[in-house]
Amino acid sequence: MGEKTEFRPGEKAPNTAHYIEIGEKDYIMGIQNPQKISLNAGERFPETSNHNRKWTKMESN
């Protein structure tokens, strides 16, 4: 079983990282002006811009 990659508001962050808001089923197309946050492991995800969005870890460059 792999690591969870999408998170809902209120869930705890598994790792200290930067996270970005994504659309429910539109990961490839993306969304305009997504929220970006930094969380420490164990902190809870905040609310998203609308109920159809989730949080995912941002790619490291």
C-alpha positions in Angstrom: 0.0 0.0 0.0 1.4 3.4 -1.0 1.6 6.7 0.8 -1.5 8.9 0.7 -1.1 11.8 -1.7 -4.3 13.8 -1.4 -5.6 15.3 1.9 -8.9 16.9 3.0 -9.2 20.0 5.2 -8.8 19.0 8.9 -6.6 16.0 8.2 -3.1 16.0 9.7 0.0 16.6 7.5 2.1 13.4 7.4 5.4 15.3 6.7 6.8 18.8 7.1 6.4 20.2 3.5 4.9 22.7 1.2 1.4 21.8 0.0 -0.8 23.1 -2.9 -4.5 23.1 -3.5 -5.7 20.9 -6.4 -9.1 20.2 -8.1 -11.0 17.1 -7.2 -10.6 15.4 -10.5 -8.6 17.9 -12.5 -5.0 17.3 -11.3 -3.6 17.5 -14.9 -5.3 20.8 -15.9 -4.8 22.4 -12.5 -6.8 25.4 -11.1 -6.3 29.1 -11.3 -4.6 30.8 -8.3 -4.3 27.7 -6.0 -3.6 28.3 -2.3 -0.1 27.3 -1.2 0.8 26.5 2.4 3.7 25.2 4.5 2.9 22.8 7.3 4.9 20.9 9.9 4.2 17.2 10.4 1.0 16.8 12.5 -0.5 20.2 11.7 -4.0 20.2 10.3 -4.8 21.2 6.8 -6.9 24.4 6.5 -10.1 24.8 4.5 -9.7 24.9 0.7 -11.2 27.6 -1.6 -14.2 25.4 -2.3 -15.5 22.0 -1.1 -14.3 20.2 -4.3 -10.6 20.8 -3.7 -8.0 18.9 -1.8 -4.3 19.4 -0.7 -1.3 17.6 -2.2 2.5 17.9 -1.6 4.2 20.3 -3.9 7.0 18.9 -6.1 10.5 19.8 -5.0 12.6 21.5 -7.6 
